[in-house]
Amino acid sequence: MKVSLLAVLSLCLATTLFGENSSAPVITVHKGISEQVEVNQISGQAGVEATSILKNDIQLSGAFSLSNSATSTITVSGTASPSSFTGTATEKSGGVVLQKNYPGETRRTVHQFTNDLVETVTGQKGIALSKVAFVADRTGHKEIYTCDYDGARTVQLTHDGAISVSPALSADGRRLAYTGYQSGYADIYRIDLTSGARTRIVKFPGTNSGAAISPDGTRIACTMSKDGNPEIYVTGINGDSPRRLTRSRGVESSPTWSPDGSEIIYSSDERGGPQLYRISSQGGSGRLLTTGFGYNTQPNWSPDGRKVAFNVRNGGGFQVAILDLDSGSTRGTVAEGENPVWGPDSRHLIFARGSGLYLFDTVTGRETRLVSDLGPISEPAWSH
């Protein structure tokens, strides 16, 4: 099979996507290259459902574009029952790209096939099995909700009847930490998403908020004011052994971990308008990151370690910008939205805007609305 043009052009795209810093960045969309895929009707008892899910996965992946037999480079077919899915992907010449049987319910098995196809063709991780958490106030209170990466299976996770905000998912999507005000104060809770068990893990005097779970699932970074000023701390996964990282006169917030857990990027208003800083997760001095913007919040480190997405203020609203950590250059505002978070492929972002949750392809500029009709939505989190 020919190597995907997406892989061939990855280095070129990397240098094209990020321009020089500018005080007034221009919105720029760069078109990516994708394989043309034809999806035949999946046979079997669950074939209709499997076909619909597969086509949506293919379209959202960014690595592929839905096509027909005349223009496709890959054809996908298969058989689906309620308890298994067998998928086959072949190239135009008849060579088999991927053929595999997956036991389990239809949605999960089709997602797994799509991820395997993405990785086989491009060498990159797929996003189809990832989970998303966010805040919505459909009930009149801010509560935590979860859904699949494509917005399906949206469920209300918390029913606290109080303010529940700042959800953070573990990399494997099995645990969630959030800030809850059930006690009347801001404390951090952890929920096991398999059992539903909930534990209040950080409850020091003052504010405890903005938890971020480390990539290996053993630590939490968060903001605490137990010593007077809101600072960044790192604790064990149970809220134990808190260690203070920052020491400033400003407010430190929104910590995000590097993929290897050795560093943290956070926002601080120590110098006036909030800026981004980078610090060792073991402590030390925070290093200012130059972005070209005077107002920077809600950083999120990409799983490949190369980029940070963050919010900038433009007039009365918020926009999403991307900082390339290798070159130090900033890609100007790529979309309107708040709290951008990276997906497992370090290509897609999810962010909130008004009453919608959106999936954004940073290569093609394609934006897809995932969730709506839940009232104002904010603070998405995405498993890796």
N, C-alpha and C positions, 0 to 999 in steps of 0.2 A: 504493500500500500504506500502511496506517496505521503511524504511528511506533510502535515497540515501547514498551510500558509500562515496560520495564526502563530505557530511555533517559529517558523522561519523569520517572520517579521517582528518578533517580540522585542528584539534589541532596538530596532528602528522605532517602534512605537514608544518604547520607554523614553527615548530622547525627544520624541515629538510631543508627547503629552505634557511635558513640564516646561513652561517657558520661564523667562527671567522674572525676578520679583518686580512688582510694579505697584505703585500706590493706587492705581485704578485699573485692576486686571479686567480683561475682556473675556466674556464667556466664549469658549471655543469648544466645538465638538469634533472629535476625530473618529472617522469611520474605521471599524475594525474589519478583519478578514475572517470569514467563517466557512466551515464545510457545509455543503448543500445536502440535506438529508430528506429522503422520502420515507414517510411512515405508512406502511401498509396497514389495513385494518387487522387488528389483533384478533385471533380466533379464540374460541373457548367461552365458557360460561361467563367469565368476567371480562370478555374481550372489549366490549363497548367502553367500560370504565377505564380499562388499561390503555386503550387507544387515546382517549381524551387526556389522561394524565401524562402519557408519554409525549404527545404533541406539545403540551404546555411546557413540560420539562425541557424538551429540545429547544423550544423557542426562547425560554428564559435563560438557558445556559450561557448564551453569548458565543459559545464555541461553534454552534450550528445554526443554520437557517432552514426552515421548512421549505421543501421544494417538491417537484414532481419528477416523474421518471425521465423526462426529457433533459432536465438540468442537474439532477442529483448526482453526487459523487458517492453517497452511501445510502443503502436501502435497509430499513429496519422492519422486521416482521417478528411474530411470536405467537405464543399461546398463553392464555391466562385463565386460571381457575381461582376461586375464592381463597385458596391456600397455597398457590404457587404461580410463578411466572417464568416462562422460558423465552428468552429474547435472542435474536440473531441479527447481527449487523454485517452486511456484505458490501464490498466495494463494487464499482461498476463492472470490473472484469470478472467478478464472481468470487474473488478471494474473501475469506472470512476475516472480518475485523474483530468480532467478539461474538461468542456463543456461550450462553451459560443459563443454568436453571437456578432459580431463587425460591426457596421455600418461605412461606409467610403470606400475610394479607396483601392485597393487590397494590395499594398505594405505596407501601414501603418497598415492595419488591421492584416495582417499576422505577421508583426513585433510585434504588441501588443500581439497577441496570444503567440508568442514565449517567450516574456518577462514574461507573466503570467505563462507559463509552467515552465520556469526556476525558478521563485519565488516560485511556488507551490511545486516543487520537491526539491529544494535546500535551499529555504529561502533567496536566494541572489537576488540582482537586475539584470535584464537583460540589455544587451547593444544594442538591436536591434533598438530601437527608437532614439538613440542618434545621434548627428550631429558632423561633423568634419569640421574644417577650416584649411587652410594651405597656404603657399606661393609657387608660381610657376612663371617661367619667359618665358613661351611659346611665349609671345608677344614681347619679347626683353626687357620687363620691369618687375620688380617684382610686381605681383598683388596678391590679396587675392582671393582664391577659397573656395567653400564649397562643401560638399558631404554628403551622408548618411554614417553611420558607416562602411558599406561594400564596399564603393567606388562608389556606384551607384549615379546617379543624380548629377554628378560633374558639377558645373557651375562657371563661372568667376564672382565674386562679384564686384570687383572694376575695373574700366577702367580709372585710373588716369593718365596713361602715365608717371608716376613718380615712385619713390620707395615707395612701400606699403608693410609693414612687420609687424611682431609681432602680429598676430591676437590672440584675447582672446574671448572665448565664455562665455556667462552667463550660469549658471547651467541649466536653462530651454531651452537653445538654441535659445532664441528669440532675443538676442542682441549680437552684436560683437563690440569689441573695437580693434583698430589697430593703428600703427604708420605710418603716411603718411608725405611725403615731398613735397606736392603740393605747399606750400608757400615758399619753398626753405629751410625750417628748419624742424626739427623733431617735429611734433605735434601729439596729440592723438585724433582720431576721433571715434565716436560711430555710429553704423548703426542699425536701427530697421529692423530686417530681415523680418518682416511681411509687413511693408509699404515701405521699402527701403529708408526711410528718413535718412539722414546723418548729423551729427553735429560735428563741431570741438570743443572739450570739454576741452582740456588742451593745452594751447598755450603760456606758459610763456617763457621769454627770455632764450635762451640756448636749451638744449636737453630735450625733453619730450618723453619717450619711455617705451616699455615693460609693457603695462598695463595688470593687472590681475583683473578681476571682482570678488568681494566678493561672497561667496556662497548665500547670501540673496539678491544679486543684488543691494545693496544700496551704495556700495563704490568701489573705484578703488585704487589699489596699483600700483605704477609705479616708474620709475627712472626720476628724474628731476635734472637739474644743475642750476636752477635759482639763487641759492645762491653761485654758484662758483663750488663746487665739485658735481659729480653725486652721489646723495643720494636717499634712498627710502622714498617716501612720500605716504600718504593716502589722498584721496580726496573723496568728494561726487560723486555720479554716474554722475553728470553733470560737474565734474571737479572743483567744488566749495570747499571752505574751506580747502585748502591743509595744511596738518600737516606733518612736517618732523619727520621721525622716527630714522634715522641713522645719526651719526656724526663721520666720520673717514677721514683719508687722502687717503683712497683707493677709488676704483670705486665699487659702489653697483649696482646690477642689478638682473633681473629675479625673482621678488617676486612671491611667491605662497602661497595661503591662507590655513589655517587649515579648516577642514569641518565646524567648528562652528564659524569661522571668528574671533577668539580671538587671533590668532598668525599668523605670517608670517615667512617663510623660504626664504632666499635670498642668492645670491652669492656675495662675496667681496674679493678683492685682497689686503686687508689692510696688510696682513702678507706676501705678495709676490705672490705665486701662488694662484689662486682663491679657496676659501673654502666656505663651507656652514655655515650659521648662522641662529639662531632662535630668534625671538623677538616678544614681545607683539604688537598687532596691535594698541594699545594705546600709544606705545612708551616705552622707557627704554633702557637697554643695550642689545646688541646682544650677544647670547651665541654660541660659536663655537661648531659645530657638528663634531665629530671625525668619519671619513669615512675610513681611511686607505689609501687614495689616496692623491697625492699632487696637483691634478688639478681637481676641481669640479665646474661644471656650470649647468645651466638650470634645477634647481630642480623643481619637480612637486609632490605635496602632494596628496596621495590617498584619495578618498572619505571616506574610513573607518577610516582615521586618523592614521593608523598604520605604513605607509611606505612612503618613499620619493624616487622616481626615479630621476636619475640625470646623467649627462654626465661626463665621465672621458676621459682623453687623453691617447691614447696608440700609441706611435710613432707619425705618422703624421695624424692619424684618431681619431675618437671618438667612444667610446663604452658606453653602458648603464649599470649602476649599480643600486642597490636598497639598501637603508638603512632602517633597521627595527628600528623604533623609540622606541619601548618598550624595546628591549634588547640592542640596541646600536650597534648591529652587522651588518655588510655589506655583502650582497650577491654579490659575484664577478661579473665581467662583463658578462652579460647575453646575449648580442647581440651587433652587430655593428650597430650604427645609432646615429642620433642627435635629440635633443629636445624631449625626451620621455614624453608622457602625459598619465595619467591613464584614464581608462574608468569607467563607473558607478559601475561596479562590483568589482573594486579594484583588479582585476585579470589580465585583459588585458591592454597592452600598445599599443599606436600607436607612431611610430617614423619615421623619414625621413632618407633615405640613397640614395645618388646620385639622380637619376631621379625617385625614387619610394617612395611610402608611404606604410608603413607596419603595419599590425596588429600582435601583438606578445602575445601569451599565456604564462604567467610567470610560470604556473604550469607544462604544458606539453612541453614547448619550441617550440611549433608550430608557424611558421611564415608564414603569408599570405600577398602577395602583393595586395594592394587595388587599387592604382592609378599609372599610368605611362603615357608616351607620352605627358608630359606637360613641358618638359625641367627639369632642376634641381628643386627639391622640398625641402622645408625646413619649419621649425617652425609650426608643427601641433598644433592645439588646439582641445579639445574634450569636448562636453557638458556632464553633468551628470544627 
